[in-house]
Amino acid sequence: MTKLNNEYINREISWLHFNERVLQESADENVPLIERLRFLGIFSNNLDEFFKVRYATVKRIVDAGKKGKSVLGGERAKDLLEEITKIVIAQQSKSIEILKHIEDELEAQNIFIVNEEGVTDDQAEFIKDYFQKKVSPELMIIILNDVTQFPVLKDTAAYLAVKMVLNSETGGLLKKRKELQYALIEIPKGIDRFVVLPRKDGKDYIIILDDLIRFCLDKIFTMFDYESISAHMIKITRDAELDIDNDLSKSFIEKISSSVEHRKISDPVRFVYDKSIARDTLKYLKEKMGIAENDSVIPGGRYHNRRDYMGFPSLGRTDLLYEKIKPLPVKGFSFEGSLFESIAKKDYLQYVPYHTFSYVIKFLKEAALDPKVRAIKITVYRLANNSQVAAALINAAKNGKQVTVQIELQARFDEQANIEYANQLQEEGVKLIFGIPGLKVHSKICLIEREEEKGIKRYGFVSTGNFNESTARVYTDYTLFTAHDGILKELNKVFDFFETSYKINKYKHLIVSPHYTKNVFNRLIDNEIANAIMGKEAYIKIKMNSFTSYKMVDKLYEASRAGVKIQLIIRGICCLIPGVEGMSENIEAISVVDKFLEHPRLFIFANNGDPKVYISSADWMTRNLDYRVEVGCPIYDEDIKQELIDTFEISWSDNVKARVFSEAQDNAYRKANGPKVRSQFAMYDYYLRKLES
């Protein structure tokens, strides 16, 4: 177990245990069968991003000749890399076993995934035609023997490494040597990875694109006279850190664009290969690619880039998928009239995906058309493809509104999409702000100024998640719509900070990083500690994505020792160890991984019977507390405050999909004492009852 002074879990190891929870979903027979395949894809996609970012960071420490113990939870960087590789190899092996089990269950459902050796004559004709028309024109093939320099492999692209044993012979009668020819085939990304074959006798058939290409190798390499040919998959993962240059002649957009482009040829950090590949082929590839000893070399199965399983075809089998829920309206928040008029009277809480995300779109569209609206200010971190949010903002600019968008160009893996949106918005007359040097803007806020009879009145919303209608269908997130003048004046201060970052504002209502978040939460915890010592009601209930700040961990340990009861719901990384006598015996922590991705940040403090409740964009991670602009918002409406407490209690009561954090780090499911509660399903029922009451 990786800890610092037996007080913390290493964040990288904790993350791997989170991804193990995702893998558990793919093995859970209570999860619909095709959904299990998709969880396998999520597991693989998560792992790719982990190696690009976290593993790459540790590797940089090793390459720099440093130990990194102070930033890695007491673990020496070199030892940590070895431990990560060991865990990942075990997880990859487990995932291959799970995939085989799922494929067996699919066959019981008359769904067959065939490879190139199991193709029937009828299927062969379809495959040859499909290959000729769709696949062959997209193929990129490199004959390695003919190139002087080994090609740079694309990050996380999948390749078939082809080995041909040629029939040609050299030397005299007594000396014969078979010539070897090597080639690379890049698996095209523009073609569905899963090719649905013609249905027959009530049975569905699918061939993976890799196997379809293997079946057609003879058509690709007709010019070679070979006696045998084989193709095994390989994949490279590269360091995804952006190295931004200091060229003053370049705009910020140009610098980010250049950094994103450079990422394509950055240092490799992981090499994954089909473990059945011939030893001489593997040796040839590693030598040619310069795979170093301290690079992570992972033997895998026949298929890589299993993230593509997230898009496994449904084949019309709704019985093998989660039942789709119909997003609900927020009680009393009607689409019929003006949202501004409704918000002027009271606050409203939207909790997606249980509630429809359409309130955000309607709010912005109404603002774009309303003659009384003078200005719109909003932060953008990740947008959907063909974003309705962006469309509404452009519409507002065309209607003469002053539209200001703070767009974060360094949103991890969304840099290129945000650059394209930035250019589009700028061309349409939207004023863009590109953030603050050294700080990412991760806050999720919107402010609208409307000219009314008594002067300018402000409306707005504060959210825990991105303004993205696609992810809002699968991510759980809170959004508070409010006309509270104190909150909105302070939102305006945040936007002022984006443009005049040398001026640090003071806030009475909002909790703003990087200047105040840590101190405000420390004071709230101190209040609970004081109340516990005086025998008053004292508790802390927190829901976050990740918890890695050692300073905040220490603060909760202090509260636990003072007798404060603490409940944590942490989806991902948790460096805190709960339930340790003398340190954290008053702390319990769970993780819920289920149908939806748990994304909100919610903080509840007992405050001696008068609870203080906040939502925020910030997890308790060093980056969120010290190196990002984050906004937390107090909840003043008593009904919404109770609603948020209710949603926490529903999540906390989960005894179906909740795993318990412990020193053992074994991802044990919480034991069900009494009726089973699956919190995400119970949450929908809760909001359904609210509508009906």
RALIN-V836547 format. One record per residue. N is the residue number from 1. SS is DSSP state (helix for helix, strand for strand, loop for the rest). PHI is phi in whole degrees, -180 to 180 (* if undefined). PSI is psi in radians with two decimals (* if undefined). Layout:
# RALIN-V836547
<<N;SS;PHI;PSI> <N;SS;PHI;PSI>>
This chain:
# RALIN-V836547
<<1;loop;*;2.42> <2;loop;-102;1.95> <3;strand;-143;2.86> <4;strand;-110;2.00> <5;loop;53;0.56> <6;loop;58;0.44> <7;loop;-117;-0.37> <8;strand;-134;2.66> <9;strand;-94;2.36> <10;loop;-60;2.38> <11;helix;-66;-0.66> <12;helix;-66;-0.74> <13;helix;-67;-0.69> <14;helix;-62;-0.67> <15;helix;-63;-0.74> <16;helix;-62;-0.60> <17;helix;-71;-0.55> <18;helix;-63;-0.80> <19;helix;-66;-0.47> <20;helix;-63;-0.61> <21;helix;-66;-0.64> <22;helix;-64;-0.74> <23;helix;-63;-0.62> <24;helix;-58;-0.64> <25;helix;-63;-0.63> <26;helix;-71;-0.36> <27;helix;-95;-0.19> <28;loop;-78;2.00> <29;loop;-71;-0.15> <30;loop;-84;-0.18> <31;loop;-87;2.35> <32;loop;-53;2.55> <33;helix;-60;-0.84> <34;helix;-69;-0.56> <35;helix;-64;-0.58> <36;helix;-64;-0.68> <37;helix;-62;-0.68> <38;helix;-70;-0.61> <39;helix;-64;-0.61> <40;helix;-62;-0.67> <41;helix;-66;-0.70> <42;helix;-64;-0.75> <43;helix;-55;-0.82> <44;helix;-67;-0.74> <45;helix;-64;-0.74> <46;helix;-58;-0.75> <47;helix;-66;-0.68> <48;helix;-58;-0.84> <49;helix;-67;-0.61> <50;helix;-60;-0.81> <51;helix;-69;-0.63> <52;helix;-64;-0.59> <53;helix;-110;-1.19> <54;helix;-72;-0.85> <55;helix;-62;-0.71> <56;helix;-61;-0.65> <57;helix;-65;-0.79> <58;helix;-65;-0.69> <59;helix;-63;-0.64> <60;helix;-61;-0.67> <61;helix;-63;-0.76> <62;helix;-64;-0.80> <63;helix;-64;-0.48> <64;loop;-82;-0.02> <65;loop;77;0.39> <66;loop;-106;2.79> <67;loop;-88;-0.62> <68;loop;71;0.29> <69;loop;-62;-0.60> <70;loop;-69;-0.50> <71;loop;-103;-0.08> <72;loop;-116;0.46> <73;loop;66;0.59> <74;loop;87;-0.06> <75;loop;-91;2.31> <76;loop;-66;2.38> <77;helix;-56;-0.78> <78;helix;-63;-0.75> <79;helix;-64;-0.66> <80;helix;-65;-0.74> <81;helix;-58;-0.75> <82;helix;-65;-0.71> <83;helix;-67;-0.71> <84;helix;-60;-0.85> <85;helix;-59;-0.73> <86;helix;-62;-0.79> <87;helix;-66;-0.75> <88;helix;-65;-0.72> <89;helix;-60;-0.74> <90;helix;-65;-0.74> <91;helix;-67;-0.70> <92;helix;-62;-0.73> <93;helix;-62;-0.75> <94;helix;-64;-0.70> <95;helix;-65;-0.60> <96;helix;-66;-0.71> <97;helix;-63;-0.73> <98;helix;-63;-0.75> <99;helix;-61;-0.75> <100;helix;-62;-0.72> <101;helix;-65;-0.72> <102;helix;-64;-0.73> <103;helix;-61;-0.66> <104;helix;-63;-0.71> <105;helix;-70;-0.59> <106;helix;-63;-0.70> <107;helix;-62;-0.61> <108;helix;-66;-0.36> <109;loop;-99;0.28> <110;loop;63;0.58> <111;strand;-119;2.06> <112;strand;-119;2.21> <113;strand;-99;1.94> <114;strand;-101;2.64> <115;loop;-107;-3.06> <116;loop;-65;-0.34> <117;loop;-88;-0.24> <118;loop;-107;0.32> <119;loop;-79;2.30> <120;loop;-83;2.97> <121;helix;-61;-0.74> <122;helix;-63;-0.77> <123;helix;-66;-0.60> <124;helix;-60;-0.73> <125;helix;-64;-0.77> <126;helix;-62;-0.77> <127;helix;-65;-0.77> <128;helix;-62;-0.73> <129;helix;-66;-0.76> <130;helix;-62;-0.74> <131;helix;-62;-0.81> <132;helix;-64;-0.72> <133;helix;-85;-0.66> <134;helix;-112;-0.68> <135;helix;-88;-0.88> <136;helix;-53;-0.77> <137;helix;-64;-0.35> <138;helix;-96;-0.14> <139;loop;-76;2.41> <140;strand;-113;2.03> <141;strand;-124;2.29> <142;strand;-122;2.14> <143;strand;-84;1.88> <144;helix;-67;-0.55> <145;helix;-65;-0.35> <146;helix;-94;-0.12> <147;loop;-104;2.49> <148;loop;-80;-0.46> <149;loop;-129;2.32> <150;loop;-63;2.35> <151;loop;-66;2.65> <152;loop;-79;2.04> <153;loop;-78;2.46> <154;loop;-72;2.57> <155;loop;-60;2.15> <156;loop;58;0.15> <157;loop;-71;2.65> <158;strand;-101;2.42> <159;strand;-129;2.53> <160;strand;-95;2.09> <161;strand;-89;1.99> <162;strand;-101;2.33> <163;strand;-122;2.17> <164;strand;-116;2.29> <165;strand;-98;1.93> <166;strand;-80;2.71> <167;strand;-78;-0.34> <168;strand;-63;2.51> <169;strand;-125;2.55> <170;strand;-123;2.76> <171;loop;94;-3.11> <172;loop;-78;-2.97> <173;loop;-63;-0.54> <174;loop;-95;-0.08> <175;loop;-127;1.89> <176;loop;-124;2.38> <177;strand;-137;2.23> <178;strand;-78;2.31> <179;strand;-85;2.49> <180;strand;-109;2.40> <181;strand;-123;2.26> <182;strand;-114;2.60> <183;strand;-150;2.82> <184;strand;-123;2.35> <185;strand;-118;2.09> <186;strand;-82;2.21> <187;loop;-70;2.07> <188;loop;-64;2.34> <189;loop;-83;-0.33> <190;loop;-83;0.03> <191;loop;-118;2.44> <192;loop;-55;2.34> <193;loop;-68;-0.48> <194;strand;-111;1.98> <195;strand;-97;2.07> <196;strand;-82;2.12> <197;strand;-88;2.87> <198;strand;-57;2.39> <199;strand;-72;2.53> <200;strand;-147;2.28> <201;loop;54;0.68> <202;loop;75;0.23> <203;strand;-116;2.46> <204;strand;-99;2.47> <205;strand;-129;2.42> <206;strand;-134;2.41> <207;strand;-120;2.35> <208;strand;-75;2.46> <209;helix;-52;-0.65> <210;helix;-58;-0.77> <211;helix;-73;-0.58> <212;helix;-61;-0.72> <213;helix;-67;-0.73> <214;helix;-58;-0.70> <215;helix;-63;-0.50> <216;loop;-105;0.32> <217;helix;-57;-0.61> <218;helix;-65;-0.51> <219;helix;-76;-0.49> <220;helix;-78;-0.71> <221;loop;-112;0.74> <222;loop;-63;-0.42> <223;loop;-79;-0.14> <224;loop;-105;2.37> <225;loop;-94;1.64> <226;strand;-116;2.65> <227;strand;-95;-0.38> <228;strand;-152;2.67> <229;strand;-145;2.47> <230;strand;-142;2.69> <231;strand;-140;2.15> <232;strand;-127;2.55> <233;strand;-85;2.49> <234;strand;-135;2.81> <235;strand;-155;2.48> <236;strand;-114;2.42> <237;strand;-114;2.32> <238;strand;-113;2.72> <239;loop;-58;2.18> <240;loop;-100;0.12> <241;loop;-65;2.39> <242;loop;-87;2.10> <243;loop;-99;1.75> <244;loop;-91;2.19> <245;loop;-80;2.97> <246;loop;-107;0.40> <247;loop;-67;1.93> <248;loop;-70;-0.29> <249;loop;-79;-0.21> <250;loop;-96;2.56> <251;loop;-76;2.89> <252;helix;-63;-0.67> <253;helix;-62;-0.74> <254;helix;-63;-0.69> <255;helix;-64;-0.78> <256;helix;-65;-0.75> <257;helix;-59;-0.76> <258;helix;-64;-0.69> <259;helix;-67;-0.70> <260;helix;-64;-0.70> <261;helix;-65;-0.72> <262;helix;-66;-0.48> <263;helix;-56;-0.51> <264;loop;-65;-0.42> <265;loop;-120;0.34> <266;loop;-70;3.01> <267;loop;-63;2.43> <268;strand;-72;2.50> <269;strand;-122;-0.21> <270;strand;-151;2.40> <271;strand;-125;2.07> <272;strand;-112;2.38> <273;strand;-141;2.73> <274;strand;-69;2.09> <275;loop;-67;-0.16> <276;loop;-92;0.08> <277;loop;-65;2.58> <278;loop;-64;2.50> <279;helix;-60;-0.70> <280;helix;-68;-0.59> <281;helix;-68;-0.77> <282;helix;-62;-0.78> <283;helix;-61;-0.77> <284;helix;-59;-0.81> <285;helix;-66;-0.79> <286;helix;-64;-0.70> <287;helix;-66;-0.81> <288;helix;-66;-0.56> <289;helix;-90;-0.13> <290;loop;67;0.67> <291;loop;-70;2.06> <292;loop;-84;2.90> <293;loop;-64;-0.59> <294;loop;-91;0.14> <295;loop;-80;2.61> <296;strand;-81;2.00> <297;strand;-107;2.02> <298;strand;-117;1.99> <299;strand;-72;2.25> <300;strand;-126;-2.89> <301;loop;-89;-2.87> <302;loop;-68;-0.54> <303;loop;-118;2.29> <304;loop;-110;-3.08> <305;loop;52;0.81> <306;helix;-71;-0.01> <307;helix;-59;-0.42> <308;helix;-64;-0.31> <309;helix;-65;-0.27> <310;helix;-61;-0.42> <311;helix;-107;0.45> <312;loop;-59;2.32> <313;loop;-63;2.50> <314;loop;-82;-0.36> <315;loop;58;0.37> <316;loop;74;0.16> <317;loop;-91;1.33> <318;helix;-63;-0.38> <319;helix;-71;-0.26> <320;helix;-106;0.26> <321;loop;-125;2.80> <322;loop;-63;2.47> <323;loop;-68;2.27> <324;loop;-72;2.37> <325;loop;-96;2.62> <326;loop;-92;2.03> <327;loop;-57;2.42> <328;strand;-93;2.72> <329;loop;-76;2.74> <330;loop;-80;2.26> <331;loop;-57;2.19> <332;loop;83;-0.13> <333;loop;-102;1.52> <334;loop;-86;2.48> <335;loop;-81;-0.21> <336;loop;-68;-0.79> <337;loop;-101;-2.77> <338;loop;-80;2.26> <339;helix;-66;-0.56> <340;helix;-61;-0.75> <341;helix;-63;-0.69> <342;helix;-67;-0.80> <343;helix;-68;-0.52> <344;helix;-62;-0.46> <345;helix;-89;-0.63> <346;loop;-162;2.86> <347;loop;-79;2.70> <348;strand;-134;2.57> <349;strand;-116;2.19> <350;strand;-105;2.26> <351;strand;-125;1.66> <352;strand;-81;2.68> <353;loop;-88;0.11> <354;loop;-66;-0.66> <355;strand;-98;2.73> <356;loop;-72;2.47> <357;loop;-75;-0.14> <358;helix;-60;-0.35> <359;helix;-62;-0.68> <360;helix;-64;-0.80> <361;helix;-63;-0.82> <362;helix;-62;-0.71> <363;helix;-60;-0.81> <364;helix;-72;-0.67> <365;helix;-67;-0.69> <366;helix;-63;-0.72> <367;helix;-64;-0.61> <368;helix;-66;-0.52> <369;helix;-101;-0.40> <370;loop;-66;2.08> <371;loop;-62;-0.39> <372;loop;-81;-0.31> <373;strand;-76;2.24> <374;strand;-103;-0.63> <375;strand;-148;2.57> <376;strand;-130;2.27> <377;strand;-127;2.34> <378;strand;-152;2.61> <379;strand;-101;2.51> <380;strand;-128;2.19> <381;loop;-113;-0.94> <382;loop;-137;2.28> <383;loop;-115;2.78> <384;loop;-76;2.82> <385;loop;-65;2.44> <386;loop;52;0.91> <387;loop;-65;2.22> <388;helix;-71;-0.47> <389;helix;-64;-0.87> <390;helix;-62;-0.71> <391;helix;-61;-0.72> <392;helix;-66;-0.67> <393;helix;-68;-0.70> <394;helix;-65;-0.73> <395;helix;-59;-0.72> <396;helix;-63;-0.75> <397;helix;-63;-0.70> <398;helix;-64;-0.46> <399;loop;-90;0.23> <400;loop;86;0.15> <401;loop;-76;2.65> <402;strand;-84;1.82> <403;strand;-107;2.13> <404;strand;-119;2.19> <405;strand;-122;2.11> <406;strand;-91;1.87> <407;strand;-110;2.27> <408;loop;-90;1.84> <409;loop;-75;-0.23> <410;loop;-103;0.36> <411;loop;-64;2.07> <412;loop;-54;2.16> <413;loop;69;0.01> <414;loop;-114;0.25> <415;helix;-59;-0.85> <416;helix;-65;-0.73> <417;helix;-63;-0.71> <418;helix;-71;-0.57> <419;helix;-62;-0.77> <420;helix;-65;-0.72> <421;helix;-66;-0.67> <422;helix;-60;-0.80> <423;helix;-63;-0.72> <424;helix;-65;-0.80> <425;helix;-65;-0.72> <426;helix;-64;-0.70> <427;helix;-63;-0.45> <428;loop;-94;0.13> <429;loop;93;0.20> <430;loop;-82;2.36> <431;strand;-79;2.21> <432;strand;-109;2.48> <433;strand;-120;2.33> <434;loop;-106;0.46> <435;loop;87;-2.88> <436;strand;-124;2.31> <437;loop;-53;2.24> <438;loop;86;-0.11> <439;strand;-129;2.32> <440;strand;-86;2.55> <441;strand;-100;1.89> <442;loop;-112;-0.02> <443;loop;-67;2.69> <444;loop;-124;1.46> <445;strand;-136;2.68> <446;strand;-145;2.44> <447;strand;-134;2.29> <448;strand;-125;2.31> <449;strand;-109;2.21> <450;strand;-128;2.29> <451;strand;-85;2.01> <452;strand;-122;-3.08> <453;loop;-57;-0.67> <454;loop;-94;0.22> <455;strand;113;-2.84> <456;strand;-72;2.21> <457;strand;-118;2.45> <458;strand;-104;2.52> <459;strand;-133;2.76> <460;strand;-179;-3.10> <461;strand;-145;2.66> <462;strand;-125;2.32> <463;strand;-130;2.86> <464;loop;-98;-0.14> <465;loop;-135;3.08> <466;loop;-75;2.70> <467;loop;-87;1.28> <468;loop;-135;1.89> <469;loop;-68;-0.35> <470;loop;-75;-0.93> <471;helix;-69;-0.37> <472;helix;-65;-0.22> <473;helix;-84;-0.30> <474;loop;-129;-0.23> <475;strand;-100;2.40> <476;strand;-90;2.25> <477;strand;-155;2.56> <478;strand;-95;2.53> <479;strand;-137;2.18> <480;strand;-100;2.10> <481;strand;-95;2.25> <482;strand;-150;2.71> <483;loop;-119;0.32> <484;loop;-64;2.03> <485;helix;-64;-0.66> <486;helix;-64;-0.78> <487;helix;-63;-0.77> <488;helix;-74;-0.58> <489;helix;-62;-0.64> <490;helix;-75;-0.53> <491;helix;-61;-0.69> <492;helix;-63;-0.63> <493;helix;-63;-0.63> <494;helix;-64;-0.77> <495;helix;-65;-0.62> <496;helix;-63;-0.66> <497;helix;-63;-0.60> <498;helix;-59;-0.58> <499;helix;-97;-0.45> <500;loop;-130;1.28> <501;loop;-71;-0.25> <502;loop;-73;-0.26> <503;loop;-99;2.02> <504;loop;-97;2.03> <505;loop;-83;2.83> <506;loop;-106;2.58> <507;loop;-131;2.36> <508;loop;-97;-0.55> <509;loop;-106;-0.96> <510;loop;-76;2.69> <511;strand;-110;1.91> <512;strand;-117;2.22> <513;strand;-89;2.66> <514;loop;-93;0.06> <515;loop;-90;-0.51> <516;loop;-128;-0.33> <517;helix;-56;-0.88> <518;helix;-61;-0.79> <519;helix;-67;-0.71> <520;helix;-64;-0.80> <521;helix;-67;-0.60> <522;helix;-61;-0.73> <523;helix;-66;-0.69> <524;helix;-64;-0.70> <525;helix;-68;-0.73> <526;helix;-59;-0.65> <527;helix;-63;-0.71> <528;helix;-67;-0.68> <529;helix;-61;-0.79> <530;helix;-62;-0.73> <531;helix;-66;-0.69> <532;helix;-63;-0.73> <533;helix;-63;-0.59> <534;loop;-86;0.06> <535;loop;80;0.23> <536;loop;-88;2.94> <537;loop;-63;2.23> <538;loop;-147;2.08> <539;strand;-154;2.83> <540;strand;-136;2.26> <541;strand;-126;2.15> <542;strand;-134;2.39> <543;strand;-125;2.15> <544;strand;-144;2.98> <545;loop;-79;-0.84> <546;loop;-144;2.66> <547;strand;-139;1.73> <548;loop;-127;-0.13> <549;loop;-73;1.97> <550;helix;-62;-0.57> <551;helix;-66;-0.69> <552;helix;-74;-0.58> <553;helix;-59;-0.83> <554;helix;-60;-0.65> <555;helix;-67;-0.68> <556;helix;-71;-0.59> <557;helix;-61;-0.73> <558;helix;-61;-0.76> <559;helix;-65;-0.71> <560;helix;-61;-0.77> <561;helix;-65;-0.45> <562;loop;-83;-0.11> <563;loop;101;0.14> <564;loop;-75;2.25> <565;strand;-82;2.20> <566;strand;-126;2.26> <567;strand;-120;2.21> <568;strand;-121;2.31> <569;strand;-117;1.84> <570;strand;-121;2.01> <571;loop;-67;-0.79> <572;loop;-108;-1.99> <573;loop;-75;2.37> <574;strand;-139;1.91> <575;loop;-84;-0.20> <576;strand;-79;2.49> <577;loop;-109;1.93> <578;loop;-83;2.84> <579;loop;73;0.34> <580;loop;-96;2.15> <581;loop;-59;2.36> <582;loop;80;-0.09> <583;loop;-131;-0.86> <584;loop;-146;0.53> <585;loop;-65;-0.32> <586;loop;-97;0.22> <587;strand;-113;2.26> <588;strand;-118;2.54> <589;strand;-144;2.38> <590;strand;-133;2.87> <591;strand;-130;2.33> <592;strand;-112;2.04> <593;loop;-122;2.09> <594;loop;-153;-2.67> <595;loop;-54;-0.80> <596;loop;-103;2.70> <597;strand;-87;2.05> <598;strand;-72;2.02> <599;loop;-125;-0.20> <600;loop;-76;2.77> <601;strand;-118;2.09> <602;strand;-134;2.35> <603;strand;-132;2.17> <604;strand;-128;2.22> <605;strand;-123;2.32> <606;loop;-59;-0.76> <607;helix;52;0.74> <608;helix;54;0.83> <609;helix;93;-0.08> <610;loop;-122;1.37> <611;loop;-57;2.45> <612;strand;-103;2.26> <613;strand;-128;2.35> <614;strand;-135;2.55> <615;strand;-112;2.72> <616;strand;-156;2.79> <617;loop;-88;-0.12> <618;loop;-104;2.24> <619;loop;-80;2.93> <620;strand;-89;1.28> <621;loop;-123;2.63> <622;helix;-55;-0.70> <623;helix;-63;-0.69> <624;helix;-74;-0.57> <625;helix;-82;-0.60> <626;helix;-118;-0.37> <627;loop;-128;0.29> <628;strand;-138;2.74> <629;strand;-92;1.95> <630;strand;-124;2.67> <631;strand;-131;2.17> <632;strand;-108;2.57> <633;strand;-130;2.32> <634;strand;-75;2.66> <635;loop;-107;2.05> <636;loop;-102;-0.48> <637;loop;-69;2.13> <638;helix;-64;-0.64> <639;helix;-66;-0.76> <640;helix;-69;-0.65> <641;helix;-58;-0.80> <642;helix;-66;-0.66> <643;helix;-61;-0.75> <644;helix;-67;-0.68> <645;helix;-62;-0.72> <646;helix;-60;-0.78> <647;helix;-65;-0.61> <648;helix;-64;-0.80> <649;helix;-63;-0.63> <650;helix;-64;-0.80> <651;helix;-63;-0.72> <652;helix;-66;-0.49> <653;loop;-80;-0.08> <654;loop;-58;2.22> <655;loop;-131;0.39> <656;loop;-115;-0.82> <657;loop;-113;0.12> <658;strand;-87;2.29> <659;strand;-107;2.57> <660;strand;-98;2.22> <661;loop;-75;2.37> <662;loop;-155;3.01> <663;loop;-63;-0.47> <664;loop;-73;-0.37> <665;loop;52;0.78> <666;loop;-104;0.08> <667;loop;55;0.67> <668;loop;-69;2.37> <669;strand;-68;2.50> <670;loop;-66;2.35> <671;loop;-74;2.42> <672;loop;-85;1.95> <673;loop;-105;1.76> <674;loop;101;-2.81> <675;loop;-60;2.54> <676;loop;-74;2.38> <677;loop;-126;2.02> <678;loop;-103;1.80> <679;helix;-61;-0.65> <680;helix;-68;-0.60> <681;helix;-73;-0.67> <682;helix;-66;-0.56> <683;helix;-65;-0.75> <684;helix;-63;-0.74> <685;helix;-63;-0.63> <686;helix;-60;-0.81> <687;helix;-73;-0.50> <688;helix;-65;-0.74> <689;helix;-66;-0.64> <690;helix;-61;-0.70> <691;helix;-66;-0.64> <692;helix;-82;-0.33> <693;loop;-76;*>>
